[in-house]
Amino acid sequence: MRTFREKITRLGAIGAATALGAAGLGVAGLIAATPASATPAPGTQVNQTFVFNGLAGWGNTTLTATAYSPATVAQGANFTFTDAGGSQVVPTTNSGFPINYINNTVDYYPIPAGTTYVSAVASGNATWTGGPAPTAPNNIPSSGSFPLTITYCAAAGSGCTARIQNGAAGDPSVSGTSTTFLGSTPFPYLEVSTGATEVPAGSTLTLPSVTVTLTAAAGGTTVNWTQSEFDTTANITVGSSIINAAVAGYPAGVVPGSPAVANAPPYVAPPVMTSTFIVAPASVSAVLPNSGPLAGGTTVTIHGTFLGSPTAVTFGGVAALSFKGLTDNSVSAVVPAGTGTVDVQVSTLVGKSSVSPGDAFTYTTGPIVTGVKPNTSTPSGGTSVTITGLQLTGATAVHFGSTAATNVTVNSATSITATAPAGSGVVDVTVTNPSGTSITSSQDRFNYNAGYWLTASDGGIFSYGSAPFAGSAGNLKLNKPVVGMASTPDGNGYWLVATDGGVFSYGDAQFYGSSGNLTLNKPIVGMAATPDGYGYWLVASDGGVFSYGDAQFFGSAGNLTLNKPVVGMASTPDGGGYWFVASDGGVFSYGDAAFHGSAGNLTLNKPVVGIASAPDGGGYWLAASDGGIFSYGDAVFHGSAGNLKLNKPVVGIASVPDGGGYWFAASDGGIFSYGDATFYGSAGNLTLNKPVVGMAAVS
């Protein structure tokens, strides 16, 4: 179990402040609620503000508390949210007016989507002690006990008393059944009430803990427990009058000052009191490589969803020699000996993954292709490539699609060099020897689509050469501007990322998650994809790193005080590390990304804006906004625009897959090409809706 923020009613505020507000006496501003996006440490006492309508206008009160829930639960299992309960003295006066008693205090909790209600039970009765001696006319005992009334409301019915909102939450312009109450309590919800029992002023009211049991129905969902409404009634003596002040409150900001404000304060989303993640059954979508020797021993990466914390991995029912979870979406395993084609299944606390087309692994005596470098060429072919894999000895042919390669040389059992023939589109590179032909996979892809894309801050996409246009966010209303992009390994898709961490995927680029729902310390400034296309990293300007899919977290600079903000990132060819660069040219390396040098000790004419990796990971280029280029390691300098007068600043760089050149893009869409980087066109002659902010090349 873990401790989370939840509510224990502070009756001093409720019994006096809210009731007096309803009586027309006004309420002073209290402590503000913690925003819904905040994430205090477990066990932190957190406030949330409810506002109430009274004769003099709107007042507010603050509720605080602590509660418990499991961090995770398996789909289909039951789990609980537990309010710890607590004690509070019922106030006797406020502003000199006596409070006689309180009753009908009701809390309303929406049942989270993705769950189904099972039960709710209090740990015992509510009690009060230490009250005054009974006096007329109420004659309330000085102590007593009573059960809480707990009602599950799946639809309108007896005992279901939540108010009906004005319209859309917090929108007073929408006509509805109420012109004042702006809260929203959707069905189904839970209603927890003290009922009609009168609890005397001056007594100590102790509320029992309440445990709500739900069934985790929707895997992959984070379910949040919130309070949508709070009602109470206080009996107050005002002069010669007795007032029963019944009020209903909804979550909103603090009402400043006293007397209360006249207009209904806008609705705000209530703070999340506690949350639990529902773990779905594991699923396998790919195994790479998808073939291996009969003797086993091959290390494979298993891709899919909900693979975190695996408890077993099997190949056709035979246990893997070893395995370890890499990310929530990937597992590494060593293949046992076997024959034929088998299903690879991963077990977690929820159970075993179901058999799927993507989980196939074939034991073979034939060739196995695990990589092709470089993996792109112009349609005319002629590119010399290196094919890596296993059992390549004795190769008699290499084909790119159905076309035979030339100049085939078998270097070893794990390497072949060949010259790519002319071709088009994306093809599989296969190797044939007397034992058979290699089984195709995403690792053997070769792309004849040469070109690049530009992205603008509004999500607009410009494609050049044979880089396919797969869609854009240019027709969407974005929360924040786009700042970067990355392409899939086969060049048939791409991702865009916005400053809030929102990710947009197009073509064969799969969505693996985003930080768009997080409150970031600093904005996202760039992204990089894993070499296999099953994940990506995002980097923020403070050096914070967010990893998704099979992208592993290797470290960040989020805990460092940087001289200048980070502006971009690049990954190593094997996906085992990454670099990011700051605007002063400082370079930060993590995982297997080697540090080859930086411009952090130089006085730059203009700030650095991006980084690109050499194809072997042995170096990198940095690009400055004036078109200056800084090359390190084995990254060769092919030229720069540092001596040119640019119309607009450079905003991004991309390298040619063979490392023989690079492009960079300016904010007006202008393209500059160097080395063997072919110029395929630019948006420099167009009137853009928004500036270009980044580029990616077919790789």
PyMOL commands that set and color helices and strands:
alter all, ss='L'
color gray80, all
select helices_A, chain A and resi 11-22+357-359+442-444
alter helices_A, ss='H'
color red, helices_A
select strands_A, chain A and resi 2-8+46-54+57-69+72-74+78-83+86-89+93-94+97-110+115-122+126-129+144-146+149-153+189-193+199-200+204-207+210-216+221-225+229-238+241-251+274-279+283-288+291-292+299-305+312-315+318-319+322-327+330-334+341-348+351-352+360-363+368-373+384-390+397-400+403-404+406-412+415-419+426-433+436-437+445-447+451-456+461-465+482-487+493-498+503-507+524-529+535-540+545-549+566-571+577-582+587-591+608-613+619-624+629-633+650-655+661-666+671-675+692-697
alter strands_A, ss='S'
color yellow, strands_A
deselect
rebuild
show_as cartoon
